[in-house]
């Protein structure tokens, strides 16, 4: 199911990228990722009880309102994961690779692209490696809210710093960065 969602939304991105624009897809993708990771954090906050520091924990009578269980809210976790995968595949999965090939001047494109790939995969490695440590340190909810915060920064970065390259030649894009456009 996960792979099917990713393939479908990557295909959609490929089909509409030239008409919708790279910047719009990146913003839409980022917003989807903000919402999905925030909702995933809410899911974990609801289903995983917060540890108490009271010596009376376990002694007090149970609350009259029974909190929802993981099974009651499994749909929420699945929906937020699906939204994240769809959003990522729509913009932040494929689009940066295209924009990267457009914004670097030809004389440094190979080196700069290699540096971007190195940073991307190093970051992916570190996030994968440290994910469980973050969960222990910040709780599951806190970890996903941290990710949501970084996705918010991602949206602002796109709005203010990423140029729209739709319909522009490589020369026009290079002129934009030189400040002569």
Biotite code that builds the C-alpha atoms (Angstrom):
import biotite.structure as struc

atoms = struc.array([
    struc.Atom([0.000, 0.000, 0.000], chain_id="A", res_id=1, res_name="UNK", atom_name="CA", element="C"),
    struc.Atom([2.778, 2.426, 0.955], chain_id="A", res_id=2, res_name="UNK", atom_name="CA", element="C"),
    struc.Atom([4.654, 1.810, -2.280], chain_id="A", res_id=3, res_name="UNK", atom_name="CA", element="C"),
    struc.Atom([1.476, 2.218, -4.340], chain_id="A", res_id=4, res_name="UNK", atom_name="CA", element="C"),
    struc.Atom([0.730, 5.617, -2.757], chain_id="A", res_id=5, res_name="UNK", atom_name="CA", element="C"),
    struc.Atom([4.310, 6.715, -3.351], chain_id="A", res_id=6, res_name="UNK", atom_name="CA", element="C"),
    struc.Atom([4.344, 5.590, -6.991], chain_id="A", res_id=7, res_name="UNK", atom_name="CA", element="C"),
    struc.Atom([0.967, 7.170, -7.770], chain_id="A", res_id=8, res_name="UNK", atom_name="CA", element="C"),
    struc.Atom([1.809, 10.557, -6.240], chain_id="A", res_id=9, res_name="UNK", atom_name="CA", element="C"),
    struc.Atom([5.299, 10.620, -7.769], chain_id="A", res_id=10, res_name="UNK", atom_name="CA", element="C"),
    struc.Atom([3.673, 10.006, -11.159], chain_id="A", res_id=11, res_name="UNK", atom_name="CA", element="C"),
    struc.Atom([1.174, 12.792, -10.476], chain_id="A", res_id=12, res_name="UNK", atom_name="CA", element="C"),
    struc.Atom([4.048, 15.125, -9.584], chain_id="A", res_id=13, res_name="UNK", atom_name="CA", element="C"),
    struc.Atom([5.870, 14.243, -12.788], chain_id="A", res_id=14, res_name="UNK", atom_name="CA", element="C"),
    struc.Atom([2.741, 14.943, -14.833], chain_id="A", res_id=15, res_name="UNK", atom_name="CA", element="C"),
    struc.Atom([1.846, 18.297, -13.258], chain_id="A", res_id=16, res_name="UNK", atom_name="CA", element="C"),
    struc.Atom([5.268, 19.703, -12.322], chain_id="A", res_id=17, res_name="UNK", atom_name="CA", element="C"),
    struc.Atom([5.675, 21.823, -15.447], chain_id="A", res_id=18, res_name="UNK", atom_name="CA", element="C"),
    struc.Atom([2.133, 23.196, -15.274], chain_id="A", res_id=19, res_name="UNK", atom_name="CA", element="C"),
    struc.Atom([1.812, 23.738, -11.519], chain_id="A", res_id=20, res_name="UNK", atom_name="CA", element="C"),
    struc.Atom([5.364, 24.882, -10.903], chain_id="A", res_id=21, res_name="UNK", atom_name="CA", element="C"),
    struc.Atom([8.094, 23.503, -8.717], chain_id="A", res_id=22, res_name="UNK", atom_name="CA", element="C"),
    struc.Atom([7.636, 26.038, -5.921], chain_id="A", res_id=23, res_name="UNK", atom_name="CA", element="C"),
    struc.Atom([3.904, 25.380, -5.555], chain_id="A", res_id=24, res_name="UNK", atom_name="CA", element="C"),
    struc.Atom([4.466, 21.629, -5.375], chain_id="A", res_id=25, res_name="UNK", atom_name="CA", element="C"),
    struc.Atom([7.190, 22.080, -2.750], chain_id="A", res_id=26, res_name="UNK", atom_name="CA", element="C"),
    struc.Atom([4.935, 24.316, -0.634], chain_id="A", res_id=27, res_name="UNK", atom_name="CA", element="C"),
    struc.Atom([1.941, 21.976, -0.957], chain_id="A", res_id=28, res_name="UNK", atom_name="CA", element="C"),
    struc.Atom([4.168, 19.014, -0.164], chain_id="A", res_id=29, res_name="UNK", atom_name="CA", element="C"),
    struc.Atom([5.623, 20.773, 2.869], chain_id="A", res_id=30, res_name="UNK", atom_name="CA", element="C"),
    struc.Atom([2.173, 21.675, 4.212], chain_id="A", res_id=31, res_name="UNK", atom_name="CA", element="C"),
    struc.Atom([1.052, 18.037, 3.833], chain_id="A", res_id=32, res_name="UNK", atom_name="CA", element="C"),
    struc.Atom([4.149, 16.928, 5.726], chain_id="A", res_id=33, res_name="UNK", atom_name="CA", element="C"),
    struc.Atom([3.545, 19.528, 8.501], chain_id="A", res_id=34, res_name="UNK", atom_name="CA", element="C"),
    struc.Atom([-0.043, 18.380, 8.993], chain_id="A", res_id=35, res_name="UNK", atom_name="CA", element="C"),
    struc.Atom([0.742, 14.658, 8.827], chain_id="A", res_id=36, res_name="UNK", atom_name="CA", element="C"),
    struc.Atom([3.629, 14.740, 11.304], chain_id="A", res_id=37, res_name="UNK", atom_name="CA", element="C"),
    struc.Atom([1.676, 16.997, 13.682], chain_id="A", res_id=38, res_name="UNK", atom_name="CA", element="C"),
    struc.Atom([-1.311, 14.634, 13.547], chain_id="A", res_id=39, res_name="UNK", atom_name="CA", element="C"),
    struc.Atom([0.985, 11.664, 14.095], chain_id="A", res_id=40, res_name="UNK", atom_name="CA", element="C"),
    struc.Atom([2.298, 13.444, 17.191], chain_id="A", res_id=41, res_name="UNK", atom_name="CA", element="C"),
    struc.Atom([-1.283, 13.959, 18.396], chain_id="A", res_id=42, res_name="UNK", atom_name="CA", element="C"),
    struc.Atom([-1.970, 10.261, 17.807], chain_id="A", res_id=43, res_name="UNK", atom_name="CA", element="C"),
    struc.Atom([0.991, 9.261, 19.969], chain_id="A", res_id=44, res_name="UNK", atom_name="CA", element="C"),
    struc.Atom([0.055, 11.809, 22.646], chain_id="A", res_id=45, res_name="UNK", atom_name="CA", element="C"),
    struc.Atom([-3.455, 10.357, 22.872], chain_id="A", res_id=46, res_name="UNK", atom_name="CA", element="C"),
    struc.Atom([-2.646, 6.636, 22.837], chain_id="A", res_id=47, res_name="UNK", atom_name="CA", element="C"),
    struc.Atom([0.552, 6.556, 24.883], chain_id="A", res_id=48, res_name="UNK", atom_name="CA", element="C"),
    struc.Atom([-0.120, 7.649, 28.456], chain_id="A", res_id=49, res_name="UNK", atom_name="CA", element="C"),
    struc.Atom([2.186, 10.295, 29.877], chain_id="A", res_id=50, res_name="UNK", atom_name="CA", element="C"),
    struc.Atom([4.336, 8.995, 32.698], chain_id="A", res_id=51, res_name="UNK", atom_name="CA", element="C"),
    struc.Atom([3.361, 10.529, 36.007], chain_id="A", res_id=52, res_name="UNK", atom_name="CA", element="C"),
    struc.Atom([5.705, 11.576, 38.752], chain_id="A", res_id=53, res_name="UNK", atom_name="CA", element="C"),
    struc.Atom([3.200, 11.297, 41.560], chain_id="A", res_id=54, res_name="UNK", atom_name="CA", element="C"),
    struc.Atom([3.561, 8.714, 44.278], chain_id="A", res_id=55, res_name="UNK", atom_name="CA", element="C"),
    struc.Atom([-0.218, 8.311, 44.059], chain_id="A", res_id=56, res_name="UNK", atom_name="CA", element="C"),
    struc.Atom([-0.120, 6.977, 40.488], chain_id="A", res_id=57, res_name="UNK", atom_name="CA", element="C"),
    struc.Atom([-1.986, 3.716, 40.336], chain_id="A", res_id=58, res_name="UNK", atom_name="CA", element="C"),
    struc.Atom([-3.750, 4.383, 43.665], chain_id="A", res_id=59, res_name="UNK", atom_name="CA", element="C"),
    struc.Atom([-6.317, 6.904, 42.476], chain_id="A", res_id=60, res_name="UNK", atom_name="CA", element="C"),
    struc.Atom([-9.577, 5.505, 41.113], chain_id="A", res_id=61, res_name="UNK", atom_name="CA", element="C"),
    struc.Atom([-9.765, 5.219, 37.341], chain_id="A", res_id=62, res_name="UNK", atom_name="CA", element="C"),
    struc.Atom([-11.087, 8.187, 35.416], chain_id="A", res_id=63, res_name="UNK", atom_name="CA", element="C"),
    struc.Atom([-14.744, 7.969, 34.362], chain_id="A", res_id=64, res_name="UNK", atom_name="CA", element="C"),
    struc.Atom([-13.767, 8.759, 30.774], chain_id="A", res_id=65, res_name="UNK", atom_name="CA", element="C"),
    struc.Atom([-11.732, 5.983, 29.242], chain_id="A", res_id=66, res_name="UNK", atom_name="CA", element="C"),
    struc.Atom([-9.102, 7.243, 26.800], chain_id="A", res_id=67, res_name="UNK", atom_name="CA", element="C"),
    struc.Atom([-9.145, 5.757, 23.312], chain_id="A", res_id=68, res_name="UNK", atom_name="CA", element="C"),
    struc.Atom([-6.917, 2.775, 22.685], chain_id="A", res_id=69, res_name="UNK", atom_name="CA", element="C"),
    struc.Atom([-4.435, 2.278, 19.877], chain_id="A", res_id=70, res_name="UNK", atom_name="CA", element="C"),
    struc.Atom([-6.950, 0.146, 17.981], chain_id="A", res_id=71, res_name="UNK", atom_name="CA", element="C"),
    struc.Atom([-9.617, 2.848, 18.181], chain_id="A", res_id=72, res_name="UNK", atom_name="CA", element="C"),
    struc.Atom([-7.269, 5.370, 16.562], chain_id="A", res_id=73, res_name="UNK", atom_name="CA", element="C"),
    struc.Atom([-5.279, 3.132, 14.213], chain_id="A", res_id=74, res_name="UNK", atom_name="CA", element="C"),
    struc.Atom([-7.009, 4.872, 11.306], chain_id="A", res_id=75, res_name="UNK", atom_name="CA", element="C"),
    struc.Atom([-5.487, 8.184, 12.434], chain_id="A", res_id=76, res_name="UNK", atom_name="CA", element="C"),
    struc.Atom([-1.952, 6.786, 12.376], chain_id="A", res_id=77, res_name="UNK", atom_name="CA", element="C"),
    struc.Atom([-2.566, 5.189, 8.982], chain_id="A", res_id=78, res_name="UNK", atom_name="CA", element="C"),
    struc.Atom([-4.120, 8.354, 7.544], chain_id="A", res_id=79, res_name="UNK", atom_name="CA", element="C"),
    struc.Atom([-1.263, 10.563, 8.759], chain_id="A", res_id=80, res_name="UNK", atom_name="CA", element="C"),
    struc.Atom([1.326, 8.156, 7.374], chain_id="A", res_id=81, res_name="UNK", atom_name="CA", element="C"),
    struc.Atom([-0.511, 8.025, 4.042], chain_id="A", res_id=82, res_name="UNK", atom_name="CA", element="C"),
    struc.Atom([-0.734, 11.821, 3.909], chain_id="A", res_id=83, res_name="UNK", atom_name="CA", element="C"),
    struc.Atom([2.990, 12.127, 4.635], chain_id="A", res_id=84, res_name="UNK", atom_name="CA", element="C"),
    struc.Atom([3.940, 9.649, 1.908], chain_id="A", res_id=85, res_name="UNK", atom_name="CA", element="C"),
    struc.Atom([1.589, 11.270, -0.613], chain_id="A", res_id=86, res_name="UNK", atom_name="CA", element="C"),
    struc.Atom([2.788, 14.778, 0.260], chain_id="A", res_id=87, res_name="UNK", atom_name="CA", element="C"),
    struc.Atom([6.449, 13.821, 0.139], chain_id="A", res_id=88, res_name="UNK", atom_name="CA", element="C"),
    struc.Atom([6.031, 12.011, -3.182], chain_id="A", res_id=89, res_name="UNK", atom_name="CA", element="C"),
    struc.Atom([4.167, 14.991, -4.626], chain_id="A", res_id=90, res_name="UNK", atom_name="CA", element="C"),
    struc.Atom([6.920, 17.503, -3.960], chain_id="A", res_id=91, res_name="UNK", atom_name="CA", element="C"),
    struc.Atom([9.867, 16.965, -1.636], chain_id="A", res_id=92, res_name="UNK", atom_name="CA", element="C"),
    struc.Atom([10.636, 13.504, -3.037], chain_id="A", res_id=93, res_name="UNK", atom_name="CA", element="C"),
    struc.Atom([11.195, 14.268, -6.735], chain_id="A", res_id=94, res_name="UNK", atom_name="CA", element="C"),
    struc.Atom([11.209, 18.059, -7.083], chain_id="A", res_id=95, res_name="UNK", atom_name="CA", element="C"),
    struc.Atom([14.489, 19.007, -5.344], chain_id="A", res_id=96, res_name="UNK", atom_name="CA", element="C"),
    struc.Atom([16.423, 16.791, -7.757], chain_id="A", res_id=97, res_name="UNK", atom_name="CA", element="C"),
    struc.Atom([14.972, 18.674, -10.722], chain_id="A", res_id=98, res_name="UNK", atom_name="CA", element="C"),
    struc.Atom([15.413, 22.112, -9.151], chain_id="A", res_id=99, res_name="UNK", atom_name="CA", element="C"),
    struc.Atom([18.990, 21.213, -8.223], chain_id="A", res_id=100, res_name="UNK", atom_name="CA", element="C"),
    struc.Atom([19.796, 20.458, -11.857], chain_id="A", res_id=101, res_name="UNK", atom_name="CA", element="C"),
    struc.Atom([18.278, 23.797, -12.905], chain_id="A", res_id=102, res_name="UNK", atom_name="CA", element="C"),
    struc.Atom([19.734, 26.227, -10.372], chain_id="A", res_id=103, res_name="UNK", atom_name="CA", element="C"),
    struc.Atom([23.412, 25.272, -10.429], chain_id="A", res_id=104, res_name="UNK", atom_name="CA", element="C"),
    struc.Atom([25.517, 26.808, -13.207], chain_id="A", res_id=105, res_name="UNK", atom_name="CA", element="C"),
    struc.Atom([26.964, 24.272, -15.647], chain_id="A", res_id=106, res_name="UNK", atom_name="CA", element="C"),
    struc.Atom([30.560, 24.858, -14.497], chain_id="A", res_id=107, res_name="UNK", atom_name="CA", element="C"),
    struc.Atom([29.785, 23.659, -10.914], chain_id="A", res_id=108, res_name="UNK", atom_name="CA", element="C"),
    struc.Atom([26.705, 21.490, -11.496], chain_id="A", res_id=109, res_name="UNK", atom_name="CA", element="C"),
    struc.Atom([28.499, 18.154, -11.081], chain_id="A", res_id=110, res_name="UNK", atom_name="CA", element="C"),
    struc.Atom([30.331, 19.091, -7.879], chain_id="A", res_id=111, res_name="UNK", atom_name="CA", element="C"),
    struc.Atom([27.372, 20.965, -6.356], chain_id="A", res_id=112, res_name="UNK", atom_name="CA", element="C"),
    struc.Atom([24.957, 18.140, -7.176], chain_id="A", res_id=113, res_name="UNK", atom_name="CA", element="C"),
    struc.Atom([27.344, 15.646, -5.596], chain_id="A", res_id=114, res_name="UNK", atom_name="CA", element="C"),
    struc.Atom([27.558, 17.798, -2.465], chain_id="A", res_id=115, res_name="UNK", atom_name="CA", element="C"),
    struc.Atom([23.738, 17.946, -2.292], chain_id="A", res_id=116, res_name="UNK", atom_name="CA", element="C"),
    struc.Atom([23.456, 14.171, -2.635], chain_id="A", res_id=117, res_name="UNK", atom_name="CA", element="C"),
    struc.Atom([26.068, 13.714, 0.096], chain_id="A", res_id=118, res_name="UNK", atom_name="CA", element="C"),
    struc.Atom([24.208, 16.051, 2.476], chain_id="A", res_id=119, res_name="UNK", atom_name="CA", element="C"),
    struc.Atom([20.870, 14.411, 1.650], chain_id="A", res_id=120, res_name="UNK", atom_name="CA", element="C"),
    struc.Atom([22.015, 10.854, 2.307], chain_id="A", res_id=121, res_name="UNK", atom_name="CA", element="C"),
    struc.Atom([24.071, 11.812, 5.366], chain_id="A", res_id=122, res_name="UNK", atom_name="CA", element="C"),
    struc.Atom([21.020, 13.544, 6.825], chain_id="A", res_id=123, res_name="UNK", atom_name="CA", element="C"),
    struc.Atom([18.823, 10.519, 6.043], chain_id="A", res_id=124, res_name="UNK", atom_name="CA", element="C"),
    struc.Atom([21.368, 8.252, 7.732], chain_id="A", res_id=125, res_name="UNK", atom_name="CA", element="C"),
    struc.Atom([21.555, 10.436, 10.855], chain_id="A", res_id=126, res_name="UNK", atom_name="CA", element="C"),
    struc.Atom([17.781, 10.723, 11.166], chain_id="A", res_id=127, res_name="UNK", atom_name="CA", element="C"),
    struc.Atom([17.383, 6.966, 10.780], chain_id="A", res_id=128, res_name="UNK", atom_name="CA", element="C"),
    struc.Atom([20.188, 6.257, 13.243], chain_id="A", res_id=129, res_name="UNK", atom_name="CA", element="C"),
    struc.Atom([19.009, 8.720, 15.900], chain_id="A", res_id=130, res_name="UNK", atom_name="CA", element="C"),
    struc.Atom([15.239, 8.230, 15.557], chain_id="A", res_id=131, res_name="UNK", atom_name="CA", element="C"),
    struc.Atom([14.910, 5.867, 18.528], chain_id="A", res_id=132, res_name="UNK", atom_name="CA", element="C"),
    struc.Atom([17.147, 8.068, 20.672], chain_id="A", res_id=133, res_name="UNK", atom_name="CA", element="C"),
    struc.Atom([14.866, 11.011, 19.884], chain_id="A", res_id=134, res_name="UNK", atom_name="CA", element="C"),
    struc.Atom([11.821, 8.931, 20.788], chain_id="A", res_id=135, res_name="UNK", atom_name="CA", element="C"),
    struc.Atom([13.402, 8.054, 24.146], chain_id="A", res_id=136, res_name="UNK", atom_name="CA", element="C"),
    struc.Atom([14.484, 11.647, 24.775], chain_id="A", res_id=137, res_name="UNK", atom_name="CA", element="C"),
    struc.Atom([11.389, 13.515, 23.576], chain_id="A", res_id=138, res_name="UNK", atom_name="CA", element="C"),
    struc.Atom([8.645, 10.843, 23.521], chain_id="A", res_id=139, res_name="UNK", atom_name="CA", element="C"),
    struc.Atom([7.022, 9.671, 20.313], chain_id="A", res_id=140, res_name="UNK", atom_name="CA", element="C"),
    struc.Atom([4.721, 12.687, 20.201], chain_id="A", res_id=141, res_name="UNK", atom_name="CA", element="C"),
    struc.Atom([7.563, 15.133, 20.785], chain_id="A", res_id=142, res_name="UNK", atom_name="CA", element="C"),
    struc.Atom([9.669, 13.541, 18.074], chain_id="A", res_id=143, res_name="UNK", atom_name="CA", element="C"),
    struc.Atom([6.940, 13.904, 15.467], chain_id="A", res_id=144, res_name="UNK", atom_name="CA", element="C"),
    struc.Atom([6.199, 17.454, 16.575], chain_id="A", res_id=145, res_name="UNK", atom_name="CA", element="C"),
    struc.Atom([9.903, 18.221, 16.133], chain_id="A", res_id=146, res_name="UNK", atom_name="CA", element="C"),
    struc.Atom([9.688, 16.806, 12.606], chain_id="A", res_id=147, res_name="UNK", atom_name="CA", element="C"),
    struc.Atom([6.594, 18.933, 12.027], chain_id="A", res_id=148, res_name="UNK", atom_name="CA", element="C"),
    struc.Atom([8.520, 22.018, 13.152], chain_id="A", res_id=149, res_name="UNK", atom_name="CA", element="C"),
    struc.Atom([11.284, 21.270, 10.673], chain_id="A", res_id=150, res_name="UNK", atom_name="CA", element="C"),
    struc.Atom([8.666, 20.863, 7.955], chain_id="A", res_id=151, res_name="UNK", atom_name="CA", element="C"),
    struc.Atom([7.305, 24.328, 8.849], chain_id="A", res_id=152, res_name="UNK", atom_name="CA", element="C"),
    struc.Atom([10.830, 25.714, 8.390], chain_id="A", res_id=153, res_name="UNK", atom_name="CA", element="C"),
    struc.Atom([10.963, 23.828, 5.091], chain_id="A", res_id=154, res_name="UNK", atom_name="CA", element="C"),
    struc.Atom([7.792, 25.629, 3.903], chain_id="A", res_id=155, res_name="UNK", atom_name="CA", element="C"),
    struc.Atom([9.153, 29.067, 4.863], chain_id="A", res_id=156, res_name="UNK", atom_name="CA", element="C"),
    struc.Atom([12.494, 28.260, 3.223], chain_id="A", res_id=157, res_name="UNK", atom_name="CA", element="C"),
    struc.Atom([10.633, 27.414, 0.023], chain_id="A", res_id=158, res_name="UNK", atom_name="CA", element="C"),
    struc.Atom([8.427, 30.501, 0.119], chain_id="A", res_id=159, res_name="UNK", atom_name="CA", element="C"),
    struc.Atom([11.243, 32.970, 0.708], chain_id="A", res_id=160, res_name="UNK", atom_name="CA", element="C"),
    struc.Atom([14.372, 31.427, -0.806], chain_id="A", res_id=161, res_name="UNK", atom_name="CA", element="C"),
    struc.Atom([13.529, 28.934, -3.552], chain_id="A", res_id=162, res_name="UNK", atom_name="CA", element="C"),
    struc.Atom([13.034, 30.584, -6.947], chain_id="A", res_id=163, res_name="UNK", atom_name="CA", element="C"),
    struc.Atom([10.320, 29.390, -9.312], chain_id="A", res_id=164, res_name="UNK", atom_name="CA", element="C"),
    struc.Atom([12.034, 27.819, -12.310], chain_id="A", res_id=165, res_name="UNK", atom_name="CA", element="C"),
    struc.Atom([8.891, 26.844, -14.244], chain_id="A", res_id=166, res_name="UNK", atom_name="CA", element="C"),
    struc.Atom([9.066, 28.075, -17.822], chain_id="A", res_id=167, res_name="UNK", atom_name="CA", element="C"),
    struc.Atom([12.520, 29.622, -17.458], chain_id="A", res_id=168, res_name="UNK", atom_name="CA", element="C"),
    struc.Atom([15.630, 28.746, -19.414], chain_id="A", res_id=169, res_name="UNK", atom_name="CA", element="C"),
    struc.Atom([18.823, 27.783, -17.625], chain_id="A", res_id=170, res_name="UNK", atom_name="CA", element="C"),
    struc.Atom([20.281, 31.134, -18.710], chain_id="A", res_id=171, res_name="UNK", atom_name="CA", element="C"),
    struc.Atom([17.369, 33.042, -17.129], chain_id="A", res_id=172, res_name="UNK", atom_name="CA", element="C"),
    struc.Atom([17.749, 31.098, -13.892], chain_id="A", res_id=173, res_name="UNK", atom_name="CA", element="C"),
    struc.Atom([21.488, 31.764, -13.797], chain_id="A", res_id=174, res_name="UNK", atom_name="CA", element="C"),
    struc.Atom([20.836, 35.467, -14.442], chain_id="A", res_id=175, res_name="UNK", atom_name="CA", element="C"),
    struc.Atom([18.414, 35.472, -11.501], chain_id="A", res_id=176, res_name="UNK", atom_name="CA", element="C"),
    struc.Atom([21.157, 34.234, -9.172], chain_id="A", res_id=177, res_name="UNK", atom_name="CA", element="C"),
    struc.Atom([23.657, 36.715, -10.577], chain_id="A", res_id=178, res_name="UNK", atom_name="CA", element="C"),
    struc.Atom([21.146, 39.472, -9.911], chain_id="A", res_id=179, res_name="UNK", atom_name="CA", element="C"),
    struc.Atom([20.981, 40.559, -13.538], chain_id="A", res_id=180, res_name="UNK", atom_name="CA", element="C"),
    struc.Atom([17.477, 39.329, -14.343], chain_id="A", res_id=181, res_name="UNK", atom_name="CA", element="C"),
])
